[in-house]
């Protein structure tokens, strides 16, 4: 995970999706690096910048699973569905095969 020295996320290494792009009830960030270790981050705080302490981390591959933090099951199930239907794109993006703009264009909302 790409963190600054103060524990905040390096936003230049993340691609943000607001709810209007995903139809999710929360904002999500897709990590720009990591290959098969790609992660989706869900900031729980509306404060900026988000830190690892107030962010849920969801591993993308082999299937979406929470590796840090907690979410209501209903919210996680929606994020899992979005991640599953966009998994190939997220992994291609994480491996550098497509850029953030392509991920925004091609990702399928719920």
C-alpha positions as CSV (number, residue, x, y, z in Angstrom):
1,X,0.0,0.0,0.0
2,X,1.3,3.5,-0.8
3,X,1.4,5.6,2.3
4,X,3.0,9.0,3.0
5,X,5.2,9.4,6.0
6,X,2.3,10.8,8.0
7,X,0.2,7.7,7.4
8,X,-2.1,9.3,4.8
9,X,-2.5,7.7,1.3
10,X,-0.5,8.9,-1.6
11,X,-3.5,9.9,-3.8
12,X,-1.3,10.0,-6.9
13,X,-1.1,6.2,-6.5
14,X,-4.9,5.7,-6.2
15,X,-7.8,6.0,-8.7
16,X,-10.9,7.3,-7.0
17,X,-14.5,6.3,-7.8
18,X,-17.3,8.4,-6.3
19,X,-20.7,6.8,-5.9
20,X,-22.0,8.3,-9.2
21,X,-19.5,6.1,-11.1
22,X,-20.2,2.9,-9.2
23,X,-23.7,3.1,-7.8
24,X,-22.1,2.1,-4.5
25,X,-23.2,3.9,-1.3
26,X,-19.5,4.8,-0.6
27,X,-16.5,6.3,-2.3
28,X,-13.8,3.7,-3.2
29,X,-10.2,4.0,-4.3
30,X,-8.4,1.4,-6.5
31,X,-4.7,1.0,-5.8
32,X,-2.6,1.7,-8.9
33,X,0.0,-0.9,-8.2
34,X,0.2,-4.3,-6.7
35,X,-0.6,-6.8,-9.5
36,X,-2.4,-9.7,-8.0
37,X,-2.2,-8.0,-4.6
38,X,-4.4,-5.2,-5.9
39,X,-6.6,-3.6,-3.2
40,X,-9.8,-1.5,-3.1
41,X,-9.8,1.1,-0.3
42,X,-12.9,2.4,1.4
43,X,-12.4,5.6,3.5
44,X,-14.8,5.6,6.4
45,X,-14.2,9.2,7.3
46,X,-15.2,12.2,5.2
47,X,-12.1,14.0,6.5
48,X,-9.2,14.6,4.2
49,X,-6.7,13.1,3.9
50,X,-7.8,9.6,4.9
51,X,-5.4,7.5,6.9
52,X,-5.0,3.7,7.1
53,X,-6.7,3.9,10.5
54,X,-10.1,5.1,9.0
55,X,-10.0,3.0,5.9
56,X,-11.2,-0.5,5.1
57,X,-8.9,-2.5,2.8
58,X,-10.4,-5.1,0.5
59,X,-8.2,-7.5,-1.4
60,X,-9.3,-7.9,-5.0
61,X,-7.8,-11.3,-6.0
62,X,-8.7,-14.2,-6.0
63,X,-12.0,-12.8,-4.6
64,X,-12.9,-9.7,-2.8
65,X,-12.3,-10.0,0.9
66,X,-11.8,-7.5,3.7
67,X,-8.2,-7.7,5.0
68,X,-8.3,-4.7,7.3
69,X,-11.2,-2.7,9.0
70,X,-14.9,-3.4,9.2
71,X,-17.9,-2.6,7.1
72,X,-21.6,-3.4,7.4
73,X,-22.2,-6.7,5.6
74,X,-24.7,-5.0,3.2
75,X,-22.1,-2.4,2.1
76,X,-19.4,-5.1,1.7
77,X,-21.7,-7.3,-0.4
78,X,-22.3,-4.4,-2.8
79,X,-18.6,-3.5,-3.0
80,X,-17.8,-7.2,-3.5
81,X,-20.3,-7.4,-6.4
82,X,-18.7,-4.3,-8.0
83,X,-15.2,-5.6,-7.5
84,X,-16.1,-9.1,-8.9
85,X,-17.7,-7.6,-12.0
86,X,-14.7,-5.3,-12.6
87,X,-11.9,-7.6,-11.3
88,X,-10.2,-8.1,-14.6
89,X,-10.0,-4.4,-15.3
90,X,-8.8,-3.7,-11.7
91,X,-6.0,-6.2,-12.1
92,X,-5.0,-4.9,-15.5
93,X,-4.9,-1.4,-14.1
94,X,-2.9,-2.6,-11.1
95,X,-0.4,-4.4,-13.4
96,X,0.0,-1.2,-15.6
97,X,-1.8,-2.7,-18.6
98,X,-4.4,0.1,-18.6
99,X,-4.4,3.6,-17.2
100,X,-6.8,5.2,-14.8
101,X,-8.8,6.9,-17.5
102,X,-9.4,3.5,-19.2
103,X,-10.4,2.1,-15.8
104,X,-12.9,4.9,-15.3
105,X,-14.3,4.5,-18.8
106,X,-14.6,0.7,-18.8
107,X,-15.6,-0.1,-15.2
108,X,-19.2,-1.2,-15.0
109,X,-21.4,0.3,-12.3
110,X,-23.8,-1.8,-10.3
